[in-house]
Amino acid sequence: MFFANILPMRAGELSYMYLLKKEANTPGTKSFASLVAGAIADAVLLFVGMLVVAWYLRFELAARSMELLVSDFVTSWIHKLASSKLLIVIFFLVIIIGIVLIRYVLKNRKLKTFGIIKTKVIEIFRELGSVRFDLRLLAIILSSILIVTLRFSTQWYLVRSMGLSINIWQFSFAILFGVLFSLVPIHGPAGFGTVEAPWVLALVYLNVPEKDAITSGFSLHIIVILFCSILGLFGAIGLKKIRR
């Protein structure tokens, strides 16, 4: 958790695989498969949660979308894009790059590197297929739900303590949008900037004052970093004791 929040470009997830290999002698394919399974479960839950929240806020989101669509700024950019050849150029560039990549893969499919990658992918899918739905897995799922609930409740309490005038549905929309945005591998060092951006965008979209959105975003992020630092220090001390 510490490295995932500190290292850029989601490189912290590599530390998860490294620690499993070093401390539990877990093969790379097993650790990567567990990472993929967790990411898939997170993505599904996030999308479901986002759909529920968006449905509850559908009238507010629709009204705000109409305001933005009829604004002079958006209208002017739509006219610029429609009158330019930028979209056509981008479209053909994507097609050309796709064709080049496909031809490269087909041309080099017999190479050793391609064979190694293919073998590793098959091994990962086998590991995913070997997951057993037993009481242990159920306990892990329930523990994960409890952790997410406690994290959500703590962040909601902090936001209310800051005096931010939003309801719990607006808060949920901003949190979920931020987490979905974090799935994109553009995480900066300690996440500063890349964590606050989706939070601010979501709240400003819901007509929350920009100053309040920025202040609350950085405040929440700093608190999370402090918590992860303490937790990381605690984990490092625990690992040191185990090695002795």
N, C-alpha and C positions, 0 to 999 in steps of 0.2 A: 504494500500500500504506500509506503514511504517513497520508494523509487518510482512507482507509477505516477505519483503526483509531482515529483521533482524533476525527473529526467525528461528531455524533450522528445518529440516525435514518437510517443508511445514506446520509447526504448525501455521504460521501466518494466514492461511485460517480459522482456528478455531476462531480467533479474529473477523473475519467478521460475523460469526454466533452469537458470544457472543454479539457483539455490536447491531446487529439487534434485538436480544432478549431483551437486556437491554434498548435500546433507543426507539425501535418501537414496542416492545412486539410481535415480529414476532415468530410464532412457529418454532421449530427446523426443522421440515420437509420442511417447505416453504423455509427457508434460505438455507438448504442443497440442495434442488431442484434447487434453483437459482444458487448455486455454481456449481452444476453438469452441468446445462445448459450452464453456462459461460465457463466451462472447455471444454465441447464438442465443442462449437463454436470456441474456441481458437485453439483446436487441429485440427479441420477441416481446418480452415484458414491457420494454420501453415504448415500442410501437403501439401495443395494446393500451397502455396507460395514456399515451398521447392522443389516441383516437377517442378515448373516454372523455378526457379533459376538453379536447377540441369540440366534441359533440355538445358538452355542457355549455361551452362558451361560443357556440356556433353563431348566435345572433350578434354578440359583441364583436367577434372576429369578422363576420360578414359586413357589419356596418363600418368597421375600421378599414377593411379592404376597399370598400366603395369610396371612402374618403381619400385613400391613397391613390386610387385609380383615376379619380377626377382632379387630383392635384396638378398644378402646373408643371412641377418638377417631373413627375412620372410621365405625364402626357408628352412633354417635350422630348424625353428620352425614347419613348415609344416611336415618335415621329422620326427621330434621328436614326434609330435602328432600322425602321421600315424603309427609310429612304437611302440607306447605305447598303453596301454589298458585304458588310462585315459578317453577317450571319451565314451568307452563302459561302464565303471563304472558309469560315470555321467548319461548316458542314462538310465541305470537300476535303479539308485537312484531316478531319476525323476519319473519313472514309479511306483516304490514302494511307494514313498511319495504321489503320486496322488491317488493310490489305498487306502492307509491308510486314507487319507482325505475324500474320497468318502464314505468309509465304516463308518467313524465317523459321517458324516452328515446324512447318511441313518439310522444309529443306533439311533441317538439322535434327529431325526426330530420331535418327539412328545414332546420333552422337552419344557418347558416354554420359555427358552431363544430363541430357534429356532422360536417359534411362534411369539415372540416380534419382532425379526429381520425381519421375513416374513411380518408382519403387517407394519413395518416402510418402507420396500422396496416398498410395494404396495402403501402406502401413498405418497411416493416420486414420483413414476411414475404417480400417479393421479395429483399431483401438476405440473409435467412437461406437462401432457396432457392438463392442463387447461390454458396454456399460449395462449394468444390471439394476433394475428398478426394485430395490429391496428397502428394508427399514433404514439402512445407513444412508442411502440416497435421500429418502424421505426426511430424515433428520437434518441433512445438509440443506435441503430446500427450505424447510421450516426455519432453520437458523438464518439462512440468507434473507428470508422475508422479514424476520424479526430485526435483523441488522438494518435493512433498508427502511423499515418503519421507524426505528429509533433515529436514524440519520435524518429522515424527512421531518420528524417531529422536532428534533433539535434545531434544524435550520429554520423551520416555521416559527419556533419560539424566538430565535434570534432576530428574524425579520420583524416580528411583531414588537420586539423590544426596541428596535431602531425607529419605531413609529412610522413605518412605511405603510401607506394607506392602500393596501391591496387585500383582496379576499383570498381564501385558500385555493380557489380554482385558478386564479391568476398566478399565484405563487407556484402551483403545480405545473402550469403551462411553461413558466420561465425555467423551472428546475429541469423538467423533462426535455425541453428544447436544448438546454445547455448540455445535458448528458448525451442526447442524440448527436449534437454537434461534436462532442468529444470523441465519437467513434471515428471521425475523420483524423488521419494521422498528421495533424498540423500543430500538435501540442508544443508550446514554447517552453523554455526553461522555467520550471516551477509553475507553468501554466499561466503566468501573468500576461494578461491581454487576451489570450485565446480562451480563457475561462470566462472572463467578464463580458467579452463581446456578445455571445449569444444571450446571456442573461439581460444585458442592457437592451439589445435589439427586441427581445420578447416583451419586456416591460414597456419600452417606449411605444411598441406596436399597440399595446393595450392602454395607451394614453397616460402612462405614469411619467411624471416629470423626469427629464433626462438626468438632472443632478442627483435626484434621489436614487435612480436606477444605478448610476455609476458608483455612488457612495456605498450603497448596500452590496453591490457586487464585489467590490474590493474588500469590504469588511468581512463578508462571508468567506471569501477566498483566503484571506490572511488567517482567519480562525481555523479553517480546514488545514492549512499548511502547518500551523502551530501544533494542532492535534496529531497530524501525521508525523511530525518531527519527534514529538514525545513518544508516539507509538513505535516509530522506527528505532529510537534510542533504547526503548524497553526491549524490543525484539533483538537488537544487536547484543545487549547484555545477556539476554536469555540464551542466545546461540553460543556466546563465549563460555557460559557456564556449562552448557551441554558438552562442548568439545573437551572440556577439562575432565 
